[in-house]
Amino acid sequence: MTPTLAATRNESTALRDLLDGEVVMPSDPAWDEARLAWNLAADQRPAAVVFVESVDDVVAVVDYARENGLRVTAQGTGHFANSLDSLADTILVKTVRMRGVEIDPDARTARAEAGVPWEEVSLAAAEHGLAALAGSSPDVGVVGYTLGGGLGWLARRYGLAANSVVAVELVTADGRLVRTDRHNEPELFWAVRGGGGSFGLVTAIEFALYPVSEVYAGILFFPFERAKEILSAWREWVESTSDEVTSAGRLLQFPPFSEVPEQLRRQSFVIVEAAFISDEEVGAALLQPLRELGPVMDTFAMIPVEDLRHLHMDPPGPVPGVGDGMTLVDLTPEAVDALLAVAGPGSGSPLVSVELRQLGGAVAQESPADGAVGAIDAGFALFAVGMAADAELVELVEARVDALKAALGPWTAARGYFNFADSPEEGEGFYPPDTYRGLQWMKAAYDPGELFRASHPIRPARRSEVV
Ligand SMILES: Cc1cc2nc3c(=O)[nH]c(=O)nc-3n(C[C@H](O)[C@H](O)[C@H](O)COP(=O)(O)OP(=O)(O)OC[C@H]3O[C@@H](n4cnc5c(N)ncnc54)[C@H](O)[C@@H]3O)c2cc1C
């Protein structure tokens, strides 16, 4: 029989008695709210939801799950909830109440507890003239993002966020609190930096900050109909940019939501977004070839680095989204044509956003000190998404995303990017074979019984394969 927490009221009471945090069961009035993820399209049906408040709570839930034949999955925000498989027999541990942030300006490091969204770190670091390797969205979780790699606006200069991590504190399947770093259980430290949440429940993470306080950044908006010309020009332009520049080319069809500024609502554009770690003079000179194309709107200016959290115009709160990503070896003129045939002007595309992020620079450079995701070996990372408020829209958007991926098939890179793969894929496709084998050994060493469910799971090596 499948173990279930709700089998008797006594069992859920027993778990409640172990915790300072809150346990919400399917029979509780708060259930439907408790099981919501940031991505409202995800219909999460775990055995129970636990809002942990401390490391002790995390240890108690992990021990309880192990002793009662249940599994555990951790969620900071639920931005990636569509990538999870079934949560039957699983306790969904929400870390949203663990919100401590500490900045050490002398060491140039930050420590964030498991439930901290990027905005809270970026603002705290900025008070000291420092920047974190945050992603595009203010409310994406520091932990989930970093465990999967972490590609932000400073990436081409400083690399993936996972490789700026200096320590990870996590509770392992045997209920131990481990602080892993390059000296303490270094193989685990390697695995968690890019291997996702398969190895334990992270309670806090510590990472490097960088001395950047201002950047030259903004967006050039062009009419959607100019998509081919602008994406082609952007593609050519990125060849000439230094690692101080990280940019994206994007098709954007603003939804009719009240959160979208009125002048943009229902409007479609092809846009170029970029951040230059430079002063205005240098940035403006580099941008000039794109400016000469005559944008209808140009927002480039010197901005405080923490304001990069708004550059990408990500939704300000939970939305129902369906999307997926892929990586491309290159964006040739033929690839631009293939992309636009499915998602460009006149295609009837229901996709709100199709973005292409420029990789290369430090994102392409591996170092022996890196974790499991050292570099992304591709020219561009693509993410396409549509709003999916009902089953019909889900089907429509999924079909278009699939068609887009198929159309770009000839340019697909060997491995996808973990954080942009927003569907329940196994971990295997994101790593070179040797790396995946190493991760499997770590899974066998730390969680052979697969207590932890995670996005893009790593499966344990069989006993006979473990040396
Ligand atoms: C609007 C938006 C913008 C984005 N922008 C970027 C971007 O700029 N760059 C980029 O690289 N990615 C980006 N992403 C992808 C994002 O990095 C992933 O969705 C990431 O997993 C989100 O982390 P989270 O903690 O917010 O999500 P969650 O859904 O809460 O967590 C994702 C997964 O991380 C693991 N996890 C989370 N917390 C823990 C924990 N405490 N212990 C162990 N495992 C844990 C679990 O496996 C979980 O399923 C974006 C996504 C969205 C929706």
The ligand as a Tripos MOL2 file, in Angstrom:
@<TRIPOS>MOLECULE
LIG
   53    58     1     0     0
SMALL
NO_CHARGES

@<TRIPOS>ATOM
      1 C1          9.9040   34.3940  -14.1550 C.3       1 LIG1
      2 C2         11.1090   33.4990  -14.1430 C.ar      1 LIG1
      3 C3         12.3650   34.0410  -14.3860 C.ar      1 LIG1
      4 C4         13.4930   33.2250  -14.3860 C.ar      1 LIG1
      5 N1         14.7200   33.7740  -14.6470 N.ar      1 LIG1
      6 C5         15.8210   32.9770  -14.6530 C.ar      1 LIG1
      7 C6         17.1030   33.5060  -14.9250 C.ar      1 LIG1
      8 O1         17.2500   34.6960  -15.1590 O.2       1 LIG1
      9 N2         18.1590   32.6590  -14.9260 N.ar      1 LIG1
     10 C7         18.0410   31.3330  -14.6160 C.ar      1 LIG1
     11 O2         19.0460   30.6310  -14.5800 O.2       1 LIG1
     12 N3         16.8360   30.8070  -14.3460 N.ar      1 LIG1
     13 C8         15.7310   31.5990  -14.3750 C.ar      1 LIG1
     14 N4         14.5100   31.0560  -14.1190 N.ar      1 LIG1
     15 C9         14.4200   29.6360  -13.8130 C.3       1 LIG1
     16 C10        14.6530   29.4620  -12.3160 C.3       1 LIG1
     17 O3         16.0150   29.5930  -12.0190 O.3       1 LIG1
     18 C11        14.2030   28.0670  -11.8910 C.3       1 LIG1
     19 O4         12.8300   27.9840  -12.0850 O.3       1 LIG1
     20 C12        14.5790   27.8120  -10.4210 C.3       1 LIG1
     21 O5         14.4540   26.4560  -10.1480 O.3       1 LIG1
     22 C13        13.6980   28.6130   -9.5000 C.3       1 LIG1
     23 O6         14.0710   28.4100   -8.1830 O.3       1 LIG1
     24 P1         12.9820   28.6200   -7.0360 P.3       1 LIG1
     25 O7         13.5940   28.2430   -5.7630 O.co2     1 LIG1
     26 O8         12.3870   29.9750   -7.1920 O.co2     1 LIG1
     27 O9         11.8550   27.5870   -7.5140 O.3       1 LIG1
     28 P2         11.2470   26.3070   -6.7830 P.3       1 LIG1
     29 O10        10.2040   25.8060   -7.7230 O.co2     1 LIG1
     30 O11        10.8290   26.6410   -5.4070 O.co2     1 LIG1
     31 O12        12.4600   25.3120   -6.7060 O.3       1 LIG1
     32 C14        12.9480   24.7030   -7.8620 C.3       1 LIG1
     33 C15        13.6080   23.3860   -7.5230 C.3       1 LIG1
     34 O13        14.8020   23.6430   -6.8080 O.3       1 LIG1
     35 C16        15.0000   22.6520   -5.8110 C.3       1 LIG1
     36 N5         14.9860   23.3240   -4.5130 N.ar      1 LIG1
     37 C17        14.4080   24.4880   -4.1820 C.ar      1 LIG1
     38 N6         14.6630   24.7860   -2.8970 N.ar      1 LIG1
     39 C18        15.4100   23.7790   -2.4030 C.ar      1 LIG1
     40 C19        15.9960   23.4950   -1.1430 C.ar      1 LIG1
     41 N7         15.8650   24.3140   -0.0970 N.pl3     1 LIG1
     42 N8         16.7030   22.3590   -1.0070 N.ar      1 LIG1
     43 C20        16.8730   21.4940   -2.0400 C.ar      1 LIG1
     44 N9         16.3300   21.7140   -3.2490 N.ar      1 LIG1
     45 C21        15.6180   22.8370   -3.4390 C.ar      1 LIG1
     46 C22        13.8580   21.6620   -5.9340 C.3       1 LIG1
     47 O14        14.2740   20.5780   -6.7540 O.3       1 LIG1
     48 C23        12.7880   22.4790   -6.6150 C.3       1 LIG1
     49 O15        11.8760   21.6780   -7.3650 O.3       1 LIG1
     50 C24        13.3600   31.8530  -14.1240 C.ar      1 LIG1
     51 C25        12.0980   31.2960  -13.8900 C.ar      1 LIG1
     52 C26        10.9780   32.1100  -13.9000 C.ar      1 LIG1
     53 C27         9.6320   31.4880  -13.6800 C.3       1 LIG1
@<TRIPOS>BOND
     1     1     2 1
     2     2     3 ar
     3     2    52 ar
     4     3     4 ar
     5     4     5 ar
     6     4    50 ar
     7     5     6 ar
     8     6     7 ar
     9     6    13 1
    10     7     8 2
    11     7     9 ar
    12     9    10 ar
    13    10    11 2
    14    10    12 ar
    15    12    13 ar
    16    13    14 ar
    17    14    15 1
    18    14    50 ar
    19    15    16 1
    20    16    17 1
    21    16    18 1
    22    18    19 1
    23    18    20 1
    24    20    21 1
    25    20    22 1
    26    22    23 1
    27    23    24 1
    28    24    25 2
    29    24    26 1
    30    24    27 1
    31    27    28 1
    32    28    29 2
    33    28    30 1
    34    28    31 1
    35    31    32 1
    36    32    33 1
    37    33    34 1
    38    33    48 1
    39    34    35 1
    40    35    36 1
    41    35    46 1
    42    36    37 ar
    43    36    45 ar
    44    37    38 ar
    45    38    39 ar
    46    39    40 ar
    47    39    45 ar
    48    40    41 1
    49    40    42 ar
    50    42    43 ar
    51    43    44 ar
    52    44    45 ar
    53    46    47 1
    54    46    48 1
    55    48    49 1
    56    50    51 ar
    57    51    52 ar
    58    52    53 1
@<TRIPOS>SUBSTRUCTURE
     1 LIG1         1 GROUP 0 **** ****
